[in-house]
Amino acid sequence: MMDADRLIAAYRRVRDDLLAERTAEGYWVGELSSSALSTATAVSALALFARNAGTEHPLRDRWGLLVDTGVRYLAAAQNSDGGWGDTPKSYSNVATTMLARAAFHLAGRAEEHAESLRRAEGYLERCGGVAALRRRYGKDKTFAAPILTNCALAGLVDWREVSPLPFELACLPHAMFRFLRLPVVSYAIPALVTIGQARYHHLPPRNPLVRLVRRLAIPGSLARLQRMQPASGGYLEATPLTSFVVMSLASIDRADHPVARRGVEFLVRSAREDGSWPIDTNLATWVTTLAANALAGAGEKVASLVNLDWLLSCQHRQVHPFTNAAPGGWGWTDLSGAVPDADDTPGALLALAALRKGCPEADRPRIDAAAEEGVRWLLNLQNANGGWPTFCRGWGKLPFDRSATDLTAHAIRALHAWRKALSTSCLPPPTTTGPREPPRSHCKGGRRSLPRGSPLQGELSGRIDVAIDRGFEFLRRQQCPDGSWLPLWFGNQDDPNEENPVYGTARVLLAYRDLERMASEPARRGMAWLVSQQRPDGGWGSVEETAVAVEALLAAPGGEGVGPATEEGMAWLVRAVEAGRHREASPIGFYFAKLWYYERLYPLVFALAALGQAISVRTASESKLAKG
């Protein structure tokens, strides 16, 4: 067995490092990696905007400086094979290479960087160029159409290579979108509108009726685009999506449109000193809930470590203009571009459940009220197949919008955590959407209880039970023949299909753990698969993957034959911490593993969760032996 003193020392080192990253306000912001993909799109957008905004614009010099520094960053980030990867640690891929090449041309730096472009052309020729890009994304035009638009604007591909997206559909009510089988995913309506309009402008359709319909749809679709734009100007707080919107509008003589101007302001604010841009501004809500839940799992008193007011303020209180989501969910950041989703909402609910245990009595009513809204939001998002999608219920054509195993497992855990808490809370039945005060008449002697037969005890508890059962049935059906589960949100660049079954399997097993179903057949198969993937050195590749695998295997009932694998995994983690490798983040794929980033806090929070759980399990086992 791993030496107890080394295990505890490793845990304390990781805990102290994580707490040192906390802001003075009591939450975590983290830092996303710089991205060549984001930088290339931002350079293209700013170059096109500057070209069309007029020579007398007072900020023209500022845009020019950002374009220059961005080009220098891209030149330095080129890989030895001539291509570009999304992050400094990523392998080259056809999408980012095509975007980087376009950025040099649009910035007017093609001649200056002729050798870099010659190498890039060689890489693209070996990959297969446009055909390879289409193979990468398949039927989903969410990325292929914007990338090809960027290249067409640079004069590198013909406009006929760009799909004519039906932007006129954006004029229809949002409730109809899921029935229209759009060629882009639910979060990409801004790209549908602007890429569609750019394609229409530069290569109008031959059919006069289609041409007329689309011309008439321009004002209405632009109005929807403007309503969807957050206060920050950045759609989803994402540099690529915002850049595609800006470059498209600038290319059709709409650089003066409010959406384009605010998008440029966002790009200017989010540029980094080294000339790069991240894939997204930050994941503050997500990394804070990950940190809170990791600390809570280790037995730390999170109520004194996490800012409850801040976390509650991140809950969305109005219908969201981007996805039309109802109030009650959480997004990945506290910034205005966040959108409530089925991964961040469970994370926040689990964190609130942990905070509730040690918070002052006066805070519990508002925690319960927020949690009830979050639970209802999750219940209403569940798909007919029993799984949970990311943003919108019922969008099932494209991979990103389908039910996902990692999201479903996370939702199950959150619902379970609040099943008992809500049934004993002091909340009244939901009758309004405004602020609510708990009825004091139901609180006796400091103990919170609802009258027998209250709506929360009956209706909500029953819905949770049904949702959890349907969720587990979905997970059972989605288990791969080899026993693994594939996630949506985390990819592995070393996997042949860029998927991450280690992460997916571990995350699903945590749902089986929380509901005491680790002895079930799906869980046993999942654990067996995880053990089979352990490497000779005791790890599963990265710190992040090894940590989630160890955390899942620690829940095996009575060891279940996985004890040696678990001990070897813990030893690998301890050695990694002792060597300082718990600060080395690995590239992770998201948006169904086709974009790559890494987050500085991930290895810290994942390692903390595993090591803390290891200490708790070992302490409980020793206590049981002492009593026996």
Helices and strands as residue ranges (DSSP letters): H 4-20, E 34-35, H 36-53, H 60-77, H 94-106, H 114-127, H 129-137, H 141-153, G 159-161, G 167-171, G 174-179, G 186-188, H 189-202, H 208-228, G 235-237, H 239-251, H 258-270, E 277-278, H 284-297, G 302-304, H 308-313, H 344-358, G 361-363, H 364-381, G 399-401, H 405-423, G 440-442, E 443-444, E 447-448, H 455-455, I 456-460, H 461-478, H 501-514, H 521-532, H 543-553, G 557-559, H 563-578, G 581-583, E 588-590, E 595-597, H 602-627
